[in-house]
Amino acid sequence: MTRRRAPTTRRAALLALPAVVPIVLVVGVSLTAAALQSFGLMPFIGPPQFSADAWTRDADELVRSTVTSTYVAMVSTLLSLVVGFVLAAYVLAIPRMGRIVEALSAATIPIPHVIGAGAIGLLLSDSGFLERLLGMPEAFPALVSGPWFVAVIAEYAWKESAFVALVVLGSISRSVGDLCDAAATLGASAGQRIVRVALPLSAPSLAVSAAIVFVYTLGSYEAAWLLGPTSPEPLPVRAVRLFTSIDLAARQQAMATALVSVAVSAAVIIIAILVLRRHRSLS
């Protein structure tokens, strides 16, 4: 079995090379240029001179932005996984109504995040639809531009939960039915079938979805800019603000901010790969 798998793995790697090599080249050149610019070796103005000023200047603000982006991405990812898995379980449990839910979930995916952010803003703002529906003009909490990024997290969770649900459905829909039927004949309740059958089967797809959603929400700009507070700034908002500043020297800080976002994303991807490998070895 091991000898057969090795040629198959090599063949798959060779087939993927035409798509992987251009991506690696573009990303590698971009990251190298950003690193050189952040250290002053490829400046926008002036002669090249090595300097870590872009990293040390306003270091506290950079740390706050990193913590803020990580918090928003983690909470959004967790909510997306929970809601997405519940949607997938509902579609599998009730096929007739599940088809409608699946169609509605799929319809939200092509909607741009900037439109979703506008809709969430109209729903959750101080004079929005929800505030008028509840009749709370004075006691309504600050969900838009509030300190906890509630509206930003709600937009990400709403959009990405549909993606998670479709990924889970695509990965377990063929195998989960027979296994759940077998568990039901052995006396397992609906909740036990979800927890002990559907959830373990969907663990790899949930791990992959979590990594994708986390990386996307960490680098997404529109919702955080439209719905979030002005301070603290998430990493993408800070990077865009510094890059578009009239002070060209601030672009080095923008590059440093973008590289921090890349580093956090790379760490999450590596963790997801390790989790998947461990799950495969245990299974």
Residue pairs with C-beta under 8 A, 6 or more apart in sequence:
31 259
31 262
33 42
34 255
34 258
34 259
35 255
35 259
36 42
37 43
37 44
37 251
37 252
37 255
38 54
38 55
38 252
38 253
38 255
38 256
38 259
39 50
39 51
39 52
39 54
39 252
40 48
40 49
40 50
40 51
40 53
40 54
40 252
41 48
41 49
41 50
42 48
43 49
43 252
44 248
44 249
44 251
44 252
45 248
45 249
53 252
54 252
54 253
54 255
54 256
55 62
55 256
57 253
58 253
61 232
61 233
61 238
62 238
62 253
62 256
62 257
62 260
64 232
65 232
65 233
65 234
65 235
65 237
65 238
65 257
65 260
66 235
66 260
66 264
67 232
68 149
68 232
68 233
68 234
68 235
69 218
69 234
69 235
69 236
69 261
69 264
70 218
70 264
71 149
72 149
72 152
72 153
72 156
72 217
72 218
72 224
72 228
72 234
73 213
73 214
73 215
73 217
73 218
74 214
75 153
76 152
76 153
76 156
76 157
76 160
76 213
76 217
77 160
77 210
77 213
77 214
77 217
79 153
79 156
79 157
79 161
80 156
80 157
80 160
80 161
80 163
80 164
80 209
80 213
81 164
81 206
81 209
81 210
81 213
83 157
83 161
83 164
83 165
84 160
84 161
84 162
84 163
84 164
84 165
84 167
84 168
84 209
85 164
85 165
85 168
85 199
85 202
85 206
87 101
87 105
87 161
87 162
87 164
87 165
88 164
88 165
88 168
88 169
88 172
88 198
88 202
89 194
89 198
90 97
90 98
90 101
91 98
91 99
91 101
91 102
91 165
91 169
92 98
92 169
92 172
92 173
92 176
92 177
92 180
92 198
93 190
93 194
102 165
102 166
102 169
105 161
105 162
105 165
105 166
106 162
106 166
108 116
108 158
108 159
108 162
109 159
109 162
109 163
109 166
111 159
112 222
113 155
113 159
113 220
113 222
113 223
114 222
114 223
114 226
116 155
116 158
116 159
116 223
117 152
117 155
117 222
117 223
117 226
117 227
118 226
120 144
120 151
120 154
120 155
120 158
120 223
120 227
121 128
121 144
121 151
121 226
121 227
122 128
122 129
123 129
123 130
124 130
124 143
124 144
124 150
124 151
124 154
125 131
125 143
125 144
125 151
126 140
126 142
126 144
127 137
128 144
130 140
131 137
131 140
134 140
141 150
143 150
143 151
143 154
144 150
144 151
144 227
145 151
145 227
145 228
145 229
145 230
146 229
147 229
149 224
149 227
149 228
149 229
151 223
151 227
151 228
152 223
152 224
152 227
152 228
155 223
155 227
156 213
156 217
156 220
156 223
160 213
160 216
160 217
163 209
163 212
163 213
164 206
164 209
164 213
167 205
167 208
167 209
168 202
168 205
168 206
168 209
170 205
171 201
171 202
171 204
171 205
172 198
172 201
172 202
172 205
175 201
176 197
176 198
176 201
179 197
179 201
180 193
180 197
180 198
183 192
183 193
183 196
183 197
184 193
188 196
188 197
203 279
204 276
204 279
204 280
207 272
207 275
207 276
207 279
208 272
208 276
210 272
211 268
211 269
211 271
211 272
214 265
214 268
215 265
215 268
215 269
218 235
218 236
218 261
218 264
218 265
218 268
219 235
219 236
219 261
219 265
220 236
221 236
221 237
221 240
224 234
224 236
224 237
225 236
225 237
225 240
228 234
228 237
233 241
235 257
235 258
235 260
235 261
235 264
236 261
238 254
238 257
239 254
239 257
239 258
239 261
240 254
241 254
242 250
242 251
242 253
242 254
242 257
243 250
243 251
243 254
245 251
245 254
